[in-house]
Amino acid sequence: MSNAGLRVEKIGGTSMSRFGEILDNVILHDENDIYNRIYVVSAYAGITNELLEHKKTGQPGIYQTFENNGDCETAMTALQRRLCDLNKEFEDIGLNVKAADEFICERIASAVGVLKSMDNVLASGYVNHTELLLAARELLASLGEMHSAFNSTNILQNRGHNATFVDLSGWHDHIERTIDERILYSFKNIDPSKTICVATGYTKGTEGIMREFDRGYSEVTFSKVAVLLKAKEAIIHKEYHLCSGDPIIIGADKVKPVCNTNFDVADQLADVGMEAIHPKASKPLEIAGISIRVKNAFDPNHSGTIMTKDYICPESKTEIVTGSNKVCSLEVHDTRMVGEVGFDMKIMQVLARHHVSYINKSTNANTIGMIINQTDCTEELLKDLSTQFEKIVAQEAAIVCAIGSNIAKPGILAKATGALAASNINIMAVSQTARQTNMQFVIQREHFIEAQRALHRVLCENND
């Protein structure tokens, strides 16, 4: 049974940085319907990148400074100045800057003290180095969400609304609790029907939320809150619609918002890096029967994209064209594999040792080709494979996908390959399972943008 009317809503970092608009478009959009909402918020844009590392480029942040025995205190002081400057930007929409500065300065001072203690313990050589570094990573990650959640609650309160800061970071709670236990404990005396709840996207737990989920932790918190409190619906607010294609690549006038889809499509998108929601966050919601709605935070009157478990588009069509140009084509050629049962298992064991997951796999008599993320194609991986198999070829590539809950239509593959051929784009590999939810084309990286335009043109714009 769902908690009647309760909606758990996730607001991402880019949207949080435009909090004045979030107030108007999301939280206070309908002033007669502001309660029975729990907002799980991310840190402001760029802050978690500074605390940990840049999510896309890998540029190191304060965490790596700590890991390399650098001057964390100076780095944390610089971050504190940045956060206090951010506070000033929200003063005109109701933030008590003095209270906000005191809050984050106290948390940063405490964090610096803990990091110094950790550094001393590491230097002693008596503890597990990996475990302590993971603890430092958790500590640093929590600061960004504490900052944004406190500020959001303070602004709402100063504007005359009953709002509650739900601190899932366990900052002053030294009792050991699992993630689920902390969420239930933190909400046990709160009635969401009478207050606007703003919760941190980071949750402290004995198992460590970042050990398994790393940078997907805020969406996992969002998912767990929704499942544990039996929400009616889980809503994700982004700065764009989930569209039939990337409006920057395809053109804003040519793409259309996707109104309905299913969890399978969400998983297909996540597999190539276009995350509507982290797959480990969506699965518990799917099992619990809680639908996900992805909304454009800056287009409040649009109903968004609804994801459910059983939705199948009534007509066969491609819903989304997407892909990634940050992949590597990894090919294993070995004349011994023909007819040998379990030969590919040997390759998978090597990939597992290097913690590498493949996006796409194709085979013939003596060759197995895989598409993996470019960052996973390391010299160590290639060397390991080369010691066991005859020939390893790795090259930069791109993958473009035509995805939908129902793309089982005669001729659709011919249409897609024809469109790529007409654009003079060679297909290096193609893959589609019998389930027919995702056609994947491996191409040269230089054709990535044109391939998406070609596929969108024939599969989405001329969908008849």
Summary of the structure (lengths in Angstrom):
residues: 464
radius of gyration: 23.9
end to end distance: 40.8
largest distance: 73.4
contacts: 1541
relative contact order: 0.10
helix: 44%
strand: 20%
